[in-house]
Amino acid sequence: MSSFNKKTLILIFTLFLQIIFLPACKEHSSEANTKIKEKKKITLRVTGAFALYPLMEILAGHYEEINTKIKIFVTPGSATKGNAAVVFNRADIGMFSKNIDLLQYKDSLIWLEVAKNAVLPIINSRNPVIDSIKSKGITEKNLINVFVSGKINKWSELYKTNHNKNINCYTRSDLCGAGDIFAEFLETSQQNLKGIGVYGDPGMISAIKNDIYSIGYCNFRYAYNNTNKLNEGIEVFPLDINNNGVIDTDENIYSDLSNFRNSIKSINSSFPIKSGLYLLIKKNSNNKFARKFLNWILTEGQKYVEEAGYVPVKQSIIKDNILKLPE
């Protein structure tokens, strides 16, 4: 073979290799550049109360759309976890759903009320005495007898019925806002609530769905699905607020999310198991990105609060919150 033919073959082979591998190299380079860009994103860590988790997921998603250099990680845990995580620098923003008087390390924190919450007693929709439950409801006194004193243990003791089955109570195993607010209504503490411990609102919903003789409680947003109807297998245990043995029209407020939210928003609302939902940040925080995100939540982001199925707070509270944020 001539020297010329050898050189020609080598050149052709070299060109062939370039054609084969160059696109792969470019693709690899593109992936590498993408990863570098992703690494350059500013990350914000948000953790705490399950009650706020669905709302914060939606707010974070909208904020990331208009601030592409920001990545927000939202993880649910408990109100107590949200409180501690911010104080000990394990999160930039905490989610808190307890009575604000129970906030620990108050002197080092700023708390911003961003929505209203309510806690609902819930049961399985296939409960054999569901008709009596929906028409007669349950009083505060009998909830205490079920969850605290244990004086009432069977469904036949609540209603005149032949269903002599035990009432299976479920409570939260994590120290949470829902447990705290529910217990406060029953004039006790969460630790004194009787029942099988389950973790988080998702755990509670699952437990109630799988036990027809169950009773528990949850943050109101978890009782309803994305179509604003009660989740399949779940029914709200209506409160007989005026103790007359009947669920009156103004007490029958749970059929869908819009109806319930409107009742909570009303100035004349008599529903008693409710609280604020708060976001926490350290007073001396120098994280300007966290502050900007919070400021956006209190201004432009407010339009998403009601869209997410939550109850907004008054504008006067929002204005006060904005003034609390450091420059």
Sequence and secondary structure as in RCSB ss.txt:
>XXXX:A:sequence
MSSFNKKTLILIFTLFLQIIFLPACKEHSSEANTKIKEKKKITLRVTGAFALYPLMEILAGHYEEINTKIKIFVT
PGSATKGNAAVVFNRADIGMFSKNIDLLQYKDSLIWLEVAKNAVLPIINSRNPVIDSIKSKGITEKNLINVFVSG
KINKWSELYKTNHNKNINCYTRSDLCGAGDIFAEFLETSQQNLKGIGVYGDPGMISAIKNDIYSIGYCNFRYAYN
NTNKLNEGIEVFPLDINNNGVIDTDENIYSDLSNFRNSIKSINSSFPIKSGLYLLIKKNSNNKFARKFLNWILTE
GQKYVEEAGYVPVKQSIIKDNILKLPE
>XXXX:A:secstr
  HHHHHHHHHHHHHHHHHHHHHHHHHHHHHHHHHHHHHTSEEEEEEE GGGHHHHHHHHHHHHHH TTEEEEEE
E  HHHHHHHHHTTS SEEEE S GGG TTGGGEEEEEEEEEEEEEEEETT TTHHHHHHH B HHHHHHHHTS 
   BHHHHSS S   B EEEEESS  HHHHHHHHHTTS GGG  SEEE HHHHHHHHHHT TTEEEEEEGGGGB 
TTSBB TTEEE  B TT SSS  GGG   SBHHHHHHHHHSTT    SEEEEEEEEETT   HHHHHHHHHHHTG
GGHHHHHTT B   HHHHHHHHHHS  
